[in-house]
């Protein structure tokens, strides 16, 4: 079984995570590697993006449980299968 690699970029808003992620994606692809860019929970699925828009003005405690549930679903349904594919 092939095993893929997972690179996670963490940091505060506006620190260049997305810019670096796009650079890495282009760099790996130019070397013939398959890449998938995922902006994270509540941004990968349409319902997650809509929920994020709705709750961004709410206190964080309100959206935290939904964020965690979305992250678990994202990991089980997408990230794990991608890694198993190699």
C-alpha positions, 0 to 999 in steps of 0.5 A: 500500500502506498502512503502519502505525506501530510503537510500541515501549516499552522499560524495566525491569520495573515502570516502567509500560510496560504501563500506558502501552501500554494507555493509548495503545491506548485513546487511539488507538482512541477516535480511530478508529485500529486498534491491536494490543497485543503484550506481546512475545516469549514472551508473544504465543503460547501456547507462548511463554507456557508456555516463559517460565513454564518457563524463568524460573527458569533462567539467562538464557543458556539462554532467550536463543536461544529468545527471539531465535527467538521474536522473529524468528518474531513479527516475520515472522509477525505484526508485518510483516503488521500493518504492511503492512496499515496 
